[in-house]
Amino acid sequence: MNLLILGLFIATLNKITSRYLARVPKTLTLTCLPAAVLLLAGCSGAQAASVARDENRDAILVAATIPVLADLARNVGGSLVEVSSAVPPGVDAHSYQTTPSNSVTISRAALTISNGSGLDDFLLPIFQSARPGGAVHVVASDGLESQFPASEPVISLGADPHFWQNPIFAIHYVEQIRDGLIQADPGNAARYEKQAQRYIASLRQLDENIAGLLDQVPPNRRILVTHHQAFSHLAARYGWQTMALAPGDAGSVTPESILQVSQKIKDAGLSSVFVEPRFRSSALDQVARDARAKVSAIYAGLGGEATTYVEMMQFNARSLADNLR
């Protein structure tokens, strides 16, 4: 009954918020709207200790920032967890706007998971304010950034927060999530250990399968050209090069980058460039037309044909092999 009342309150708040945003200057909405969201989180947070488990099947509740983290958590937690993602699948994390329901979900979680490395920092305020006091928080990429020297180019490994594009780094994520689940739910430690071991074994097999597929591409064509720099860890793992129209994780396309990428495609004789469906780029389309290359799909996160982490990585490997060999 309490959740029903809370749901009705959220719906009413959303209607009020919509009317409010239409009338109030943006400078005020930036300060006033978060206050309303934090108030809602505070109201629900008081009950967090008693609702940290799913009411229907005694599973602990886990809140992740992005879908790929949620999928990894489901594989480690199995039936012991009920997992949600603040950012829905197929949505650009850089432009996502949180809702009051995100605060409610986070306020009931026993474990929260973020990627770190700057990718989901914009979500940290809502996670920090809504998370119950006894909840465990895991930063999945903790410990990975230190592997890359600061002297590396800004568009290279150290600046790319999409570590999961390397399955070996995804194993690091899984271990971090496993440890967080054990801390949040120590009574089921043995099951989390066993499920994590089984999933890690499948990720090692995935790594071998990807290597076999990508080895089918001639060495001179192992160049991944994309709209934005999200695949440097994939490239480094399998001995490829990457180029992007937008440097960094969410940079802007420049005339210089267009010229550089266009020349590289022509020089290497690449038959395809790659774009995430959510980042369909007119600039990359034009570059591809000028170089007589096609535009093929690839995924940095879950969405579309990539509904799980393993499916995403398999899709990417097949797309690269089929379109460049």
N, C-alpha and C positions, 0 to 999 in steps of 0.2 A: 504493500500500500504506500509506504514511504517513497519508493522509487517511482510509482505512478504519479504521485503528487509532484515529485521533483521533475518528472518528464513534462508534466503540464506547465510547471513553472518555467522550464527552459523554453518551451514553445512560445509562451507569452513573452518572455524576455527577448527572444529572437524577433518577434513582431515589433516590439517597442524599439529595439535596436535599429531595425531597418528604417523606421520613421525618423528616429533620432539622427541617423547618419545623413538622411536626405536634407535635414534642416540646419545641422550644426557645422560650423567651419571645421576643416580637417585638423587644424591645430588643436582644437578642443577635443575632437574624437580620439586623438592619439593619447590623450591623458585621461579622459573620462571613461572610455570604453573598457580599458584594462581594469579599472577599478571595479566595474560591475562584474567582470569575469572573476576577479579575485574574490569578491564578496560571495559569489555563487560557490566557488571552490571552498571557501571557508565554511559555508553552511553544510556542505556535504562531507567535508573533511572530518567533522566531528564524529561521523559514524564510521570512519575508515577502519578502525580496529575490528569492528564487528562484521564488516562486509568484505574483508580482504579475500574471501573465497567465493567462487561462483555459487550462487544460491541453489542452483539446480543439480550440480554434480561435484561439489566439494573440491573444485580445482582452484588453485591460487590465481589471482588476477595479475596479468603482466601488461604494462603499457610501454610501447616502443614509439620512437619518434617517426620512423619511416618503415615502409612495408618489408624491405629486405631483412631488417632486424627482427621484425615480428615473425617472419617465416623461419629464420634460424632458431628463434626461441621456441616455436611450435615443435620443431624437430627435436630439440633437446628435452623439452618438457612433456611432449606427448599428451596423454589424457590427464596429466596432473596440472595442466595450465589452461587458462583461457586468455588468449592474447589479442590485443588490439593495437592498431597503428594510428597515431595522430594524423599523419598525412595519408590520404587514401592512395591505393595503387593507381598508377598512370597520371598522377598529379605532380607538377613541378614543385619540388620542395622549396625552391627559392622564392616562390611567389605565393605559397599557401597561407591562407588566413585562418587562424584558429577560431574555434567556436566555443560557446559555453559548454557544450556537451563534452568537448575535450577535457575541460577542467574536471567535470564530474567523473569521467572515466579514470583520469590520473589519480583523483582523490581516493579511489577505491583499490588502487594497485598495491600489491605486496612487493613488486619489483618493477622498476622503470629502467629503460635502456635507451641510451643515445649513442650516436656514432662518434661524435667528437671531431676534432681536427677542423673545426669551423663549419662543417656541412650543415649541422642542425642547431647552431648556437641560438638562432632566433626563437627556437622553441624552449630554450632553457628557462626563461622567466616563468612561463606558465607551468612547466614541470616542477620547478623549485617551489613555487607558491602553492600549487595544488597537491603536491605529493604529501601523503601522511607522514608523521614524524618517524614512525617505525619502519618505513619502507626502505628497501635496499635500492641503490642506484648503480648501474653499470655503464661505463663508457667503453664501448666495444673496441675502439681503436687504440686505447691506452697502451703505450709501449711500442707502437709501430712507427710513429713519427721519428723516434730517435734512431731508427735504422738508416735514415737518409741524411747525408751531410748538408749543412746549411748552405754550402757553396754551390749546390746544384741549381740549374736554371729554374726560374720561378714557375715555368709551365711543366716542370718535370715532376719526379716522384713525390718530393716533399710537399708540393703544393696541391696534390690531388687527394681529396679525402675519400675517394671511392676505393678503399683498400680491398673491399670484397671482390673486386674484379680479378684478383689473384686468389685462387682457391686455397692456397696455403695461408694467406692472410685471413680468409674466411674461417679457417680452422682456429686461428687465434681468437676471432670473434666468438666462435662456439665455446671455446674454453672459458672466455670471460663470462659469457651468459650462463654456462654450467655452474661456475663458481658463485654467481649471483643468485641462482635458483637454490643452490645448497644453503647459502646464507639465509635466504628468505624462508626456506622450507626444509630445515635440516632433517626432519623425520623421513624424508624421501631421498636422502643423499645418494643411496646406493642405486636407486632407479635413474636419477639424473646422470650419474656416472656412466651407467650401462648404456643409456640412450645416447649420450654424447659420444661415447666410443663407437657405437654403431654408425652414427651420422658422420663422424670424422672419417671412418673407413670409406664411406660412400663418397666423401669429398676428395679423398686421395685417389679413388678410382676415377672420379670426374676429372681431376687434374691430368691423369694419364690419357684419358679419352680426348680431352681438348688438345693436348700436345700431339696426339696422333693425327687428328683432323687438320690442325694448322701446319703440320709438316708436309701436307699435300700441296701447299702453296709454294711456288718457286721462291727462293730466297730474295730475289730482286723485286718481288711483288709483295713482300711482307711489310706493307706500309698501310696503316689504318688512318684514313683521313675522315675526320668527323666535324660536326658543328662546334662542339665544345669539349674541353679537355677533361674527359672522365674515364679514359681507358689506358692511362700510362702504366698502371700496375698490371693490367692484362698484357700489354705489350712487353714490359720488362720480364715478366715470367716466361714468355715463350719466344723471346728474341726478336720481337718486332719493333718497328718504329711507329710513332704517332705524330700526326699533325692535326691542328684544329684551327678553324676560322676564329673562334673566340678563345683567347689564351686564358689560362687559369680555369677555375671551376665555373664561374659565371660572368666572365668578362664580356666585352663588347667586340663585335666584328669591326675591323679596321681595313682601309684600302690596302695597307701594307700586307696584312695577313691574307687577304684575297689574292694578291699577286703572288705571294710566296707559295700558297697552297696550290694555286692553278699551275704554276711552273713545275712544282714537284709532281703533280699528277701526270703532266705531259712528259717530263723527263723519265719517269719510271714506267710510263706506259700502263698506268693503272686502269683497269676496266670498271672500277666501281669506287664510289665514296659511300660513307655510311652516316645515317642520321637516326636519332631516336624519334619515333613518331610524334612525341609531345614537343619536340624541338624542330619541327619541320621548318627548314630555312630557305627562303627565296634566294639568299646569297649563295648558299651551297648548291642549290638547284642550278643557278646560273653558271657557277664554276664548273659543275659537272657537264652542262651542255657545251660550254666552251671547249672542254677537254674531251668531249665525246665519250664521257663515262656515264654510267647509270648510277642511280641513287638507291641504295639498299638499306634495309632496317638493321638496327642494333639497339640493345637495351642497356642502359646504365643502372636502371632500377626496375622494380616489378611493375607490370601493367601490360595490357594487350595480350600478346601471345606468351608472355613470360609471367606466369602466375606463381611460380616458386623460384627460389634461388637456383636450384639445379636446372630447371627448365630454361631460365634466362641464360645461364652460362652455356648450355648445350645449343640453344638457339644462336647465340653470338658466334660460337665456333663454327657451326654449320654455315651461317651466313657469310662469314669471312672466307671459308674454304670454297663454298660454291661460287662466290662472285669474284674471287681473285685468282683462282688457280688456272 
